[in-house]
């Protein structure tokens, strides 16, 4: 009897989740054209900015709000931190508890340095990877952030 209840609940959840799409279809609207959506690649569409929110380091992460973003070479910045140098010099396993703590400390150091440069230079956000559909150039502030490390 429990499996019947579980199946009924599952069917109800599916039906409830589908209601907004059915309402738009009934109204004659194309659900994908009503609001920006996330593509399977994780990129936001309808804003002109092609970003993956996971690539945001600091500042605004909503593509609709971007006005003056910047980008950095994140891997180069991580390698420049004292924590990552310690991992390399002391041959610490990056997947060990100490290695994980050092990598997190390195990421935090990069984020704080990027945020300082972002605020000082008037950027709205800093990204690992970002581009615009119209091909405009995005300033690379890697050297300025590296100087803060």
ABEGO torsion letter per residue (X at the ends): XAAAAAAAAAAAAAAAAAAAAAAAAAAGBBAAAABBBBBAAGBBBGAGBBBBAAABABEBABAAABABBBBBBAAAAAAABAAAAAAAAAGBBAABAAAAAAAAAAAAAAAAAAAAAAAAAGBABBBABBBBAAGBBBBBAAAAAAAAX
